[in-house]
Amino acid sequence: MKFFSFWRSLASFRVRIALNLKKLPAEIVFVDIDADAHRSDEYRRINPQMALPALVEDDGTVLFQSVAILEYLEEKYPAPPILPADPKGRARVRALALMVACEGHPLLTPRVRRYLDRELNLRDEQQTAWRRHWVIETLTALEGHLAGSKQTGKFCHGDAPTMADICMVGHCTQAGTLQMSLDRWPTAKRIFDTAMALPEFSRAHPLAQPDTPEAMRPKAG
C-alpha cells in the first residue's frame, strides 16, 4: 500500500489518522504541493484531479478523496471501527464529518487560495479574513450539533474516536494555524484536546511529519 501525502494537507491528515488507528502500514510518498509536485505528469497519472491524498493498493487500485478512502478502510479493515454500528449513529457521524470535509475545508484549500491571490488579487489580510470566516462558520455549526446532543461523549459520537473526530481535528488545527482560540467552541475544544492526546492522532499532526519543514516544527523546551 502506498500513501501519497503532504505534511500540510488536512485531507492527508485525516487518512494518516485512520491508518494509525487501524494500525495499517503504508509506504508514504511525499508530494510537495508547494513545489507543484501534485501537478507533475507522474502524479497526474495517479490522480487526474491533482489533489491529495491518494492511496494505492498493492494490486494497483487507486483510491482518492479522503472521505472515500476512510470509508474504504472502514469496510476493508473494520477493527477498530471509525463508524458506529447503528444506522442512525453512522448517519450522524458521516454528517459531522462531511460538514468539515465537504463544506468547510474546500474553501481553505491551496487551489482556492491560489485563485484568491492570482485571479482576484486579494491581499494577505483579506485572504486571512476569508479563511477565518469559514473556520468560524464551520466550528460554530459543529459546536451547535455537539453541545446539543446526548450522543456526544468523550468524542464527537460516544466514547471512541470516529470519522467525525478524524475530520474535525483538522479544522481545529487550521484554527490554531490562524491563531484563533478554540475557547468560543468549548465542546469542540474538549474533543479536540482529547483526540490529540491519543498517539494515533498526535503522530498524524501536520507538524510531526517527515516532510514537515524544519522551521515549522515545534521547538523543544
C-alpha positions in Angstrom: 0.0 0.0 0.0 1.3 3.4 -1.0 0.0 6.6 0.6 0.6 9.9 -1.3 0.7 12.6 1.3 1.8 16.2 2.1 2.6 17.4 5.6 0.3 20.4 5.4 -2.6 18.7 3.6 -5.6 18.4 6.1 -7.1 15.7 3.9 -3.9 13.7 4.2 -4.0 14.3 7.9 -7.4 12.5 8.0 -6.1 9.4 6.3 -2.9 9.4 8.4 -5.1 9.2 11.5 -7.2 6.4 10.1 -4.1 4.4 9.1 -2.7 4.9 12.6 -6.0 3.9 14.3 -6.3 0.7 12.2 -2.5 0.0 12.5 -2.1 -0.3 8.8 1.4 0.1 7.4 1.8 2.1 4.3 4.7 3.3 2.2 4.5 7.1 2.3 5.2 9.0 -0.9 5.6 12.7 -0.2 4.1 15.1 -2.8 5.3 18.7 -2.3 2.4 20.9 -3.1 4.5 24.0 -2.5 6.8 22.8 -5.4 3.7 22.0 -7.6 4.7 18.3 -7.5 1.0 17.4 -7.5 0.8 18.9 -11.0 3.6 16.7 -12.3 2.8 14.2 -15.1 3.8 11.4 -12.7 1.2 12.3 -10.0 -1.4 13.3 -12.5 -1.4 9.7 -13.8 -2.2 8.6 -10.3 -4.9 11.2 -9.6 -6.0 13.3 -12.6 -7.6 15.8 -10.2 -4.1 16.6 -8.9 -5.3 16.6 -5.3 -4.0 14.9 -2.2 -4.2 12.4 -0.8 -4.2 9.2 -2.8 -3.9 5.6 -1.7 -2.7 2.9 -4.0 -3.3 -0.7 -3.0 -0.8 -3.5 -3.8 -2.9 -4.6 -6.7 -2.7 -1.1 -8.3 -6.1 0.1 -7.3 -6.0 3.9 -6.8 -8.2 5.4 -4.2 -8.7 9.2 -3.9 -10.8 11.7 -1.9 -10.1 11.4 1.8 -13.6 10.6 2.9 -13.9 7.8 0.3 -10.6 6.5 1.5 -11.8 6.5 5.1 -15.0 4.6 4.1 -12.9 2.1 2.1 -10.5 1.5 5.1 -13.5 1.0 7.4 -15.1 -1.6 5.1 -11.9 -3.5 4.4 -10.3 -3.2 7.9 -13.3 -2.9 10.2 -11.4 -3.1 13.5 -11.2 -0.8 15.3 -14.3 0.9 13.8 -14.4 4.5 12.9 -18.2 4.4 12.3 -20.9 3.4 14.8 -22.7 0.1 14.5 -26.2 1.5 14.3 -27.6 3.3 11.1 -28.6 6.5 12.9 -25.2 6.8 14.6 -23.4 6.2 11.3 -25.5 8.9 9.6 -24.7 11.4 12.4 -21.0 10.7 12.3 -21.0 11.0 8.5 -22.9 14.2 8.6 -20.5 15.7 11.2 -17.5 14.6 9.1 -19.0 16.0 5.8 -19.7 19.4 7.4 -15.9 19.7 7.5 -14.7 17.7 4.5 -17.3 18.8 2.0 -18.3 22.3 3.2 -15.7 23.9 5.4 -12.4 22.6 4.2 -12.8 23.0 0.4 -12.9 26.8 0.9 -9.4 26.7 2.5 -7.5 24.6 0.0 -4.4 25.8 -1.9 -6.3 25.9 -5.2 -8.8 28.3 -3.7 -6.1 30.4 -2.0 -4.2 30.5 -5.4 -7.4 31.8 -7.1 -7.9 34.4 -4.5 -4.3 35.5 -4.9 -3.7 35.3 -8.7 -7.2 35.9 -10.1 -8.9 38.2 -7.6 -5.6 39.8 -6.3 -6.7 39.7 -2.7 -4.2 40.9 -0.2 -2.8 38.6 2.6 -5.0 40.2 5.2 -8.1 39.7 3.0 -7.2 36.1 2.4 -6.7 35.6 6.2 -10.1 37.1 6.8 -11.6 34.7 4.2 -10.1 31.6 6.0 -11.1 32.8 9.4 -14.7 33.4 8.3 -15.1 29.8 7.0 -13.3 28.3 10.0 -15.6 30.2 12.4 -18.8 29.2 10.4 -17.9 25.6 10.4 -16.8 25.3 14.0 -19.8 27.2 15.2 -22.1 24.8 13.4 -20.2 21.8 14.7 -20.4 23.2 18.3 -24.1 23.5 17.9 -24.5 19.9 17.0 -22.0 18.6 19.5 -23.1 20.6 22.5 -26.8 20.0 22.0 -26.7 16.2 21.5 -26.8 13.5 24.2 -24.9 11.3 21.6 -21.8 13.4 22.1 -19.4 11.7 24.6 -15.7 12.0 25.1 -15.6 12.2 21.3 -18.0 13.6 18.7 -20.1 10.4 19.0 -19.7 8.3 22.0 -16.5 7.5 23.8 -14.4 6.3 20.9 -12.9 8.2 18.0 -14.8 8.1 14.8 -14.7 9.6 11.3 -16.2 12.8 12.8 -13.3 13.3 15.1 -10.8 12.5 12.3 -12.3 15.3 10.2 -12.9 17.8 13.0 -9.4 17.9 14.3 -8.1 19.2 11.0 -10.4 22.2 11.2 -9.4 22.8 14.8 -5.8 22.6 13.7 -6.4 25.2 11.0 -7.9 27.5 13.6 -4.7 27.2 15.5 -2.7 28.0 12.4 -4.7 31.2 12.1 -4.0 32.0 15.7 -7.7 31.5 16.7 -8.6 30.3 20.2 -10.9 27.4 20.4 -12.4 28.7 23.7 -15.5 30.0 21.9 -16.3 26.4 21.0 -15.8 24.6 24.3 -17.2 21.2 23.3 -15.2 21.1 20.1 -12.1 22.2 22.0 -12.6 19.5 24.7 -13.0 16.8 22.0 -10.0 18.1 20.0 -7.8 18.0 23.1 -9.0 14.5 24.0 -8.3 13.3 20.4 -4.9 14.9 20.0 -3.8 13.3 23.3 -4.0 9.9 21.5 -0.8 8.9 19.8 -2.7 7.9 16.7 -3.8 11.5 16.3 -0.7 13.3 17.5 1.6 11.2 15.2 -0.5 12.3 12.3 -0.3 16.0 13.0 0.9 18.1 10.1 3.9 19.4 12.2 5.0 15.9 13.1 5.6 14.5 9.6 8.9 13.6 8.0 8.4 16.2 5.2 7.4 19.0 7.6 9.9 21.8 7.1 12.3 22.1 10.0 11.4 25.7 10.6 7.8 24.7 11.2 8.5 22.0 13.7 7.6 22.8 17.4 10.7 23.8 19.3 11.6 21.7 22.4 11.5 23.2 25.8 
